[in-house]
Amino acid sequence: MAFPAVDSIRNEIRSLQPYVPGKPIEELERELGISGAIKLASNENPLGPSPHALRAIEETARAGNRYPDGSCYYLREALSAHWDVPADRIAVGSGSNDLIDVLCRIHLGPGDEAVMSNPSFVMFAIAVKVAGGTVVRVPGRNLHHDPKAMLAAVNERTKLVYFANPDNPTGTIVGRNALEDYFRHVPEHVLTILDEAYFEYVTDPDYPDGIEHLRRGRRVAVLRTFSKIHALAGLRVGYGFFTPELASMVHRVRLPFNVTTVGEAAARASLGDADQVRRSREMNATGLAYYRRELPRLGLEITPSWANFVLARFPGSAVEAARALERQGVIIRPMIPFGLAPEYARISVGSPGENERLVEVLRRIV
Ligand SMILES: Cc1ncc(COP(=O)(O)O)c(C=O)c1O
């Protein structure tokens, strides 16, 4: 049956490139009729959720007939104590993606501009366009953000400047001095978003803590998530720190029940599990060191990443390499959708066994 064309759909939405997530393991196994595939494509935590979170999930699943606490009161209190930020400056979202989207809807309309690095996290660009704003992409320098160039792209139409720190897909960071210098020069009318989804993985002493900038009264929103170090990507809980005024706007715009009862409880339980955080960090550091040693031996160039993945430049097409890897049950993520050349793919750090399997299969195909 043919449906009539719908004129009411906005042109910005028609021209949107949909976000393409990493291929799910089940899909690859179904396609190839194989089992035991591994996924190193979505920057997930191979350790799995904390046992405390699993217990909280079981307990709260029974309350699934009730709507969640729309204010996430207990989780915001726990985050407030953990990070020493007043609860009235905290909002929780269905992943930090939700908060990126809410911030764009709060700030952007036709004619408004949002500055981001290129390459950087594509969901920001999508959220800007959905809100009706214009994305201004500033080429990175050597696969790092270039804060001076980003500053130079700011004008009176700019409402938002977005830093992913560490960045996705590069894993590189903006250091203290560069960020400090940026904040000294950025005009008052701009809100800077510091997306720190991989914050807990970074051990470089030159890595700035976005909360410090908020404490110093800067116009900044700091976003973090339970998807990465806390291994709760499937439960969708992210959070942000804002000025009190912006926090109250976020509460007006976000959906009333954007976080599930189970997600909130699992997040609270995970926040208290320092051992899980430490083990995740250690497993990731071991995996990154292994990639740094082994991947260049196979001709791959990798970025100096601080996150739970590396951006790799293959000697030939990474798209073909990814296809060959998939045939062997290993999923990685070619980076054409992130605006990079076909030689680039992003490879997440898995468990030691998964990392070794990747290297072993790569050795056969590169
Ligand atoms: C830089 C960055 N920000 C935000 C997110 C979204 O995370 P969440 O699962 O909290 O929506 C990701 C996920 O990969 C990311 O890489």
The ligand as a MOL file (V3000), in Angstrom:
LIG
                    3D

  0  0  0     0  0            999 V3000
M  V30 BEGIN CTAB
M  V30 COUNTS 16 16 0 0 0
M  V30 BEGIN ATOM
M  V30 1 C 31.5340 10.9250 24.2680 0
M  V30 2 C 30.2840 10.1720 24.5790 0
M  V30 3 N 29.2840 10.8180 25.1750 0
M  V30 4 C 28.1390 10.2060 25.4950 0
M  V30 5 C 27.9580 8.8670 25.2180 0
M  V30 6 C 26.6170 8.2830 25.5150 0
M  V30 7 O 26.6050 7.5060 26.5830 0
M  V30 8 P 25.2410 7.0790 27.2860 0
M  V30 9 O 25.2340 5.5920 27.1860 0
M  V30 10 O 25.3740 7.5950 28.6780 0
M  V30 11 O 24.0960 7.7020 26.5550 0
M  V30 12 C 28.9670 8.1380 24.6060 0
M  V30 13 C 28.7490 6.7190 24.3000 0
M  V30 14 O 29.4470 6.0500 23.6320 0
M  V30 15 C 30.1600 8.8160 24.2730 0
M  V30 16 O 31.1560 8.1890 23.6660 0
M  V30 END ATOM
M  V30 BEGIN BOND
M  V30 1 1 1 2
M  V30 2 1 2 3
M  V30 3 2 2 15
M  V30 4 2 3 4
M  V30 5 1 4 5
M  V30 6 1 5 6
M  V30 7 2 5 12
M  V30 8 1 6 7
M  V30 9 1 7 8
M  V30 10 2 8 9
M  V30 11 1 8 10
M  V30 12 1 8 11
M  V30 13 1 12 13
M  V30 14 1 12 15
M  V30 15 2 13 14
M  V30 16 1 15 16
M  V30 END BOND
M  V30 END CTAB
M  END
